[in-house]
Amino acid sequence: MDRVLIEALKVEVNIGIFEWEQRIRQQVIFDLELAVDAARAAKSDRIEDAVDYKAVSERIRELAAGRRWGLVETLAEATAQCLREEFGITWVRVSVRKPGAVTGATAVGVRIERGDA
């Protein structure tokens, strides 16, 4: 199976478990890996036969910015579910990082995999 990568997709969201975090927008960074069969798209050279990276990125931005999130785990799970249901992706690896959340760390986050590879 082939993989489509979308790396370091930055989105401003309401996320965090503390009350003050819910009043501000913070950046999260997504890394997405999607299992696809790229052969048809490679042969036709047509976007209609491929996963549209722009459409996926826009949908994830919309999903993430569309509500308040407590945990990065919840956001990662919702992202994986969205990709599998709306784009027909059979397997996905989603990483969500929150820069500056812990003093001394560049970022904290979670990486999940869902589906059959």
C-alpha positions in Angstrom: 0.0 0.0 0.0 1.2 3.5 -0.8 1.2 6.4 1.6 0.1 10.0 1.1 1.9 12.4 3.5 0.8 15.8 4.8 3.4 17.1 7.2 3.4 20.0 9.6 -0.1 21.3 8.9 -0.5 24.2 11.3 -4.0 25.1 12.6 -5.1 27.6 15.2 -7.6 25.9 17.6 -9.3 26.2 21.0 -7.6 23.3 22.9 -6.6 22.6 26.4 -7.9 21.4 29.8 -7.5 24.6 31.6 -10.1 27.3 31.6 -7.7 30.0 30.3 -6.8 27.7 27.4 -10.4 27.6 26.2 -10.4 31.4 25.9 -7.5 31.5 23.5 -6.5 30.0 20.2 -3.4 27.9 20.2 -1.5 26.3 17.3 -1.5 22.6 16.8 0.6 20.8 14.2 -0.8 17.8 12.3 1.3 15.1 10.5 -0.9 12.8 8.5 -0.1 9.5 6.7 -2.8 8.0 4.6 -2.8 4.5 3.0 -3.8 4.8 -0.6 -3.4 2.9 -3.9 -1.5 5.5 -5.9 -1.2 3.4 -9.1 -4.3 4.7 -10.7 -3.5 8.3 -10.1 0.1 7.7 -11.2 -1.1 6.2 -14.5 -3.8 8.8 -15.3 -2.0 11.9 -13.8 -5.4 13.2 -12.8 -6.4 14.6 -9.4 -9.8 12.8 -9.7 -7.9 9.5 -9.3 -5.9 10.7 -6.3 -6.4 11.8 -2.7 -6.7 15.6 -3.0 -4.1 16.9 -0.5 -5.7 20.4 -0.5 -9.2 19.0 0.2 -7.9 16.9 3.0 -5.9 19.8 4.5 -8.9 22.1 4.3 -11.2 19.6 5.9 -8.8 19.0 8.8 -8.5 22.8 9.3 -12.3 23.1 9.3 -12.7 20.2 11.7 -10.0 21.3 14.2 -11.1 25.0 14.2 -14.8 24.1 14.4 -15.1 23.4 18.1 -13.3 23.4 21.5 -11.1 20.5 22.3 -9.9 19.4 25.7 -7.2 16.9 24.7 -5.0 16.4 21.7 -6.1 12.7 21.9 -9.7 13.7 21.2 -8.6 15.9 18.3 -6.5 13.1 16.8 -9.3 10.5 17.1 -11.8 12.9 15.5 -9.3 13.6 12.7 -8.7 9.9 12.0 -12.4 9.2 12.0 -13.1 12.1 9.6 -10.4 10.9 7.1 -11.7 7.3 7.2 -15.3 8.2 6.8 -15.3 11.2 4.5 -12.3 10.4 2.3 -12.6 6.6 2.3 -9.1 6.1 3.8 -8.7 2.5 5.0 -5.7 3.2 7.3 -4.4 6.5 8.8 -1.6 7.6 11.1 -2.4 11.0 12.7 0.0 13.0 14.9 -1.1 16.1 16.7 1.4 18.2 18.4 0.9 21.2 20.7 4.0 23.5 20.7 5.0 25.1 23.9 2.6 23.1 26.1 5.3 21.9 28.5 8.3 24.0 29.6 11.5 22.7 28.1 9.8 20.7 25.4 9.4 21.8 21.8 5.9 20.2 21.7 3.8 17.5 23.3 1.3 15.4 21.4 -0.1 12.1 20.4 0.3 9.7 17.4 -2.5 7.2 16.6 -3.1 4.7 13.9 -6.6 3.5 12.9 -7.8 1.0 10.3 -6.2 -1.8 8.3 -2.8 -1.1 6.7 
